[in-house]
Amino acid sequence: MSQEYLYSLTMWRNGPAGYLQLDYAGESANIEIPYRYLGKPALPIAAEAYRVARIVEEATGLEGFDGQIEQPIAIGDIASAAVKLGGIARWAQDNLT
């Protein structure tokens, strides 16, 4: 599902790997993943996020950067991204629920 506004595009992806949201606003894009993926479930959704990020890079010429692991998307360190996502998800579930 997606919605288009005068200034941006938002896409929600809810597939077998999980849920993510892409927000694109012409000169920037952002991918958000809910903090509910612990352990092994974090790997498929991280891989999906990187796949979407590469599509955005290709289509727009923007350079993707994973702020959680402080690396460009081009490096493609999906395993590290999944570990970080799983750790943040664990912390959020332990401390915010």
C-alpha positions as CSV (number, residue, x, y, z in Angstrom):
1,M,0.0,0.0,0.0
2,S,1.2,3.5,-0.7
3,Q,0.0,7.1,-0.3
4,E,1.3,10.0,-2.4
5,Y,1.2,13.5,-1.1
6,L,2.2,16.7,-2.9
7,Y,5.6,16.6,-1.2
8,S,6.3,12.9,-0.5
9,L,5.5,9.3,-1.1
10,T,5.0,6.8,1.7
11,M,5.0,3.0,1.2
12,W,4.1,0.4,3.7
13,R,5.4,-3.1,3.1
14,N,3.9,-5.9,5.0
15,G,5.2,-9.2,3.5
16,P,6.5,-12.5,4.6
17,A,9.7,-10.9,6.0
18,G,7.7,-8.5,8.2
19,Y,6.7,-4.8,8.1
20,L,8.6,-1.7,7.0
21,Q,7.7,1.8,6.0
22,L,9.5,3.9,3.3
23,D,9.1,7.6,3.3
24,Y,10.4,9.4,0.2
25,A,10.5,13.2,0.0
26,G,12.4,14.0,-3.2
27,E,15.8,14.8,-1.7
28,S,15.7,12.2,1.1
29,A,14.2,8.8,2.0
30,N,13.9,7.0,5.2
31,I,13.0,3.4,6.1
32,E,11.5,2.5,9.4
33,I,11.1,-1.0,10.9
34,P,9.1,-1.6,14.1
35,Y,11.1,-2.8,17.1
36,R,9.4,-6.2,17.3
37,Y,12.0,-8.4,15.4
38,L,14.2,-10.3,17.9
39,G,16.8,-12.9,17.0
40,K,16.3,-14.8,13.7
41,P,13.2,-12.8,12.6
42,A,15.4,-9.6,12.4
43,L,17.5,-11.0,9.5
44,P,14.7,-11.3,6.8
45,I,13.3,-7.9,7.6
46,A,16.8,-6.3,7.6
47,A,17.4,-8.0,4.2
48,E,14.1,-6.6,2.9
49,A,15.0,-3.1,4.1
50,Y,18.3,-3.2,2.4
51,R,16.7,-4.5,-0.8
52,V,14.2,-1.6,-0.8
53,A,17.0,0.9,0.0
54,R,19.0,-0.4,-3.0
55,I,15.9,0.1,-5.2
56,V,15.6,3.7,-3.9
57,E,19.3,4.3,-4.6
58,E,18.9,3.0,-8.1
59,A,15.8,4.9,-8.9
60,T,16.7,8.3,-7.3
61,G,20.5,8.5,-7.3
62,L,20.5,9.0,-3.5
63,E,23.1,7.2,-1.5
64,G,21.7,5.0,1.3
65,F,23.2,5.0,4.8
66,D,22.3,2.7,7.7
67,G,22.4,5.0,10.7
68,Q,22.1,2.2,13.2
69,I,25.3,0.5,12.1
70,E,26.9,3.7,10.7
71,Q,27.6,2.2,7.2
72,P,26.5,2.9,3.6
73,I,23.9,0.6,2.3
74,A,26.4,-0.3,-0.5
75,I,28.5,-2.2,2.0
76,G,25.5,-4.5,2.5
77,D,26.3,-5.7,6.0
78,I,22.8,-7.1,6.5
79,A,23.9,-9.5,9.3
80,S,25.2,-6.6,11.4
81,A,22.1,-4.6,10.7
82,A,19.9,-7.5,11.9
83,V,22.0,-8.0,15.0
84,K,21.6,-4.3,15.8
85,L,17.9,-4.3,15.1
86,G,17.4,-7.4,17.3
87,G,19.3,-5.7,20.1
88,I,17.3,-2.5,19.9
89,A,14.1,-4.5,19.7
90,R,15.1,-6.5,22.9
91,W,15.9,-3.3,24.7
92,A,12.6,-1.6,23.6
93,Q,10.5,-4.6,24.6
94,D,12.3,-4.9,28.0
95,N,12.2,-1.2,28.8
96,L,9.2,0.3,27.0
97,T,6.5,-2.3,27.4
